[in-house]
Amino acid sequence: MWMHSTATVDYILIMSGEICCFFDSGEKVTLSAGDCLVQNGTEHAWRNESASECVMAAIAVGVIRDNR
């Protein structure tokens, strides 16, 4: 599974179906229609483990990370 992170705050809204979000901590969250996830640059990966399609809306807001 390909883990990635971005210099964004992401707002993810599941419109239909379901999808799993995996985090580098080992946590897995399954999101279904109507669920919303706010993600703040964490390492993650997406995978649809269901037999149906997932439709999601994503808004990514760019940020400058302070890596001190």
C-alpha positions in Angstrom: 0.0 0.0 0.0 1.4 3.4 -1.0 1.5 5.8 2.0 1.8 9.5 1.3 1.4 12.9 2.9 0.9 16.4 1.5 1.5 19.9 2.7 -2.3 20.5 2.9 -5.2 20.3 5.2 -7.7 18.0 3.5 -11.4 17.9 3.9 -12.8 14.6 2.6 -16.6 14.0 2.3 -17.9 10.6 1.3 -20.8 11.1 -1.1 -21.6 7.4 -1.7 -20.2 3.9 -1.0 -17.3 3.5 1.4 -13.6 3.6 1.5 -10.8 2.8 4.1 -8.1 5.2 5.1 -5.0 3.7 6.6 -2.5 5.7 8.7 1.2 5.0 9.4 0.2 4.3 13.1 -1.5 1.2 11.8 -5.0 2.6 12.4 -7.6 1.9 9.7 -10.8 4.0 9.5 -13.7 3.0 7.3 -15.7 6.0 6.0 -19.2 5.7 4.6 -21.6 8.0 2.8 -22.1 11.1 4.8 -18.8 10.8 6.7 -16.3 13.6 6.7 -12.5 13.3 7.4 -10.3 16.3 8.1 -6.6 15.3 7.6 -3.7 17.6 8.6 -0.7 16.3 6.5 -0.6 12.8 8.1 0.9 9.8 6.3 -2.0 7.9 4.9 -3.3 5.6 2.1 -6.7 5.0 0.6 -8.2 1.7 -0.4 -11.7 0.7 -1.4 -12.3 -2.7 0.2 -15.9 -2.9 -0.8 -17.5 -4.3 -4.0 -19.1 -1.0 -4.9 -17.8 2.3 -6.1 -17.0 5.1 -3.7 -17.6 8.8 -4.7 -15.8 11.3 -2.5 -15.4 15.1 -2.6 -12.0 16.4 -1.6 -10.8 19.9 -0.8 -7.1 20.4 -0.2 -6.0 23.7 1.3 -2.2 24.4 1.0 -0.2 25.2 4.1 3.3 26.0 5.0 4.7 23.5 7.4 7.1 24.6 10.2 9.6 21.8 10.4 11.7 23.1 13.3 
